[in-house]
Amino acid sequence: MRGSEQMSGPWWFCLAHQRVEGEDGCPNKDRMGPYETEAEAAATLQRAAECNEAWDTDPRWTDSDD
């Protein structure tokens, strides 16, 4: 968002359009957030992937019978 559009938060990442949006974006059911900065919103999918990987490899959450 540039020009006269909203430059301060809150920000969301729209899952339907794969882009960062301000308050007047898509319905909340289609997005992740809110975030304080545009950069935080833009990084949300990478952070989610990192969290998922950490959870998938955490020995406390494995399905082993040990």
N, C-alpha and C positions, 0 to 999 in steps of 0.2 A: 504494500500500500504506500503510495507516494503522493506528493502534491498536497492538495487540501484535505485529503482523506485522513482518518484517524491515525495518529502516530504514537500514541501512548496506549498502554494496556487497558483492559485485559485483551489477551489474544487467544485464539483457538486454532487447532489444526483440523481442517475439514477432511474427513476420510473419503467422502464422496468425490471431492474435487482435487484431493492431494495438494492442498495449499493452505497457507496461513490466512486467517480471517480475523477481523475485528468483531465487535459486539453485534453488528448488523449482518452477520453472515448466515450460514445455513442453520437449521434447527440443531439444538444441542445433541439430539440423538445421533447425529451424523458427524460429530466432532469430538475431539479430545481437548481438555482444558477446563478452566481458563489458566493461562500463564501470564506472568507479569511482563515478559518481554517477547517481542517478535521472534528473537533468536531461540528462546526456550520452546516456543510453539513449533518452530521449524525443526527442532531437534527431537521432537517427541517420538517419532517412529524409531529412530536410532536408539533412544533411551529405552523404549519398550522392548526392542529386540535384545538389548544388552541385559535387561532384567529377566526376560524369558530365558535367555541362555544361562544366566546365573541360577535361576530356579531349576532349570532342566538338569543341571549338573551338580546341584547341591545334594550331598549324600544324605542329608536329613529328609529329603523329599523323594528319594528313589523308592521303587516298588520291589526292592530285594527282600528276600526272606531271611536275611542274615540276622 
